[in-house]
């Protein structure tokens, strides 16, 4: 049976469902970022403490991502997608009722953070089981591009709704409506199983010995640990960029640039729009130019981030909007360009039966980097009264990630156990 028959056009419906889920979750994630000053004022906490609401979301994402892959592999894409969307949408919908107390808001953010942990884990199985290898980078890039897309939409719309007279709690609740639509689409679309011919073909086309890797034995491979550390520093860059730059632009001087929420949201949009393009371009780069080699795209991403993040903390740059936006766009490109290549590396070097769990592990462990980056950022903001040190730390983490990427390579192994166990587990899931 030919590739066209194996990979039906239904794969695009699966792609749309995954994209909508991640967009809605990321809107919920970023909704309070450009209005964080108002949140801090309303909850009577300092700005450094308010940033912990962003950190809490990312910390929960990291914790759940490790197990989100298990949910995907055992119960399927539909369960993981709907569960993730419910975690994001219910607390957001209830925010007008629970959003008057900092502790309750933090609990809500922790629950919401679990959402991305489940939803992100569906990327690997969706790409591997529904798309031919020559489209892995493109499909993964499109789905991952929904992270900056959702963040851009949330960052742009949130201050507009606030300016129209809504409370920040009302902003969060209104932006949750898309999540209910995404839940309905996931239930309708994602229950169809992939083609059995695709499953068989995947096992035959794996990298040498990759089809024999069990989940347990994957943790004996250096690529599993080095790859997770690469993601650790990438997500440090990504989540600090998405969550700290908008309030940095909005906060009054000398804490921030002093542009106010509306202007900050519009300027932050430049970096996130570039991130959308970069993620899709990174997927095509992985497929067409790098030919399945993740190293080049990851190096490009870290180098751009290292070179252009710290200048945003310099008066000569943030005092000139053209230079500031230019740096934001280059960092936005850098932190997003490598995502599809990292997902592609996982898809090519682990068997389908564990790819969801390995995506969960890489990005679950890795996302602790985002949580730590935001935590340390909040601490430095509280200690110094400025966002500048947190921004400089983005460049430092990028340098470390770049050095780790030089060590990441596929692991050729010889494992005695047959691939039969993994294939049976896949067919049962």
Order of alpha helices (4+ residues) and beta strands (2+ residues): alpha-alpha-alpha-alpha-alpha-alpha-alpha-alpha-alpha-alpha-alpha-alpha-alpha-alpha-alpha-alpha-alpha-alpha-alpha-alpha-alpha-alpha-alpha
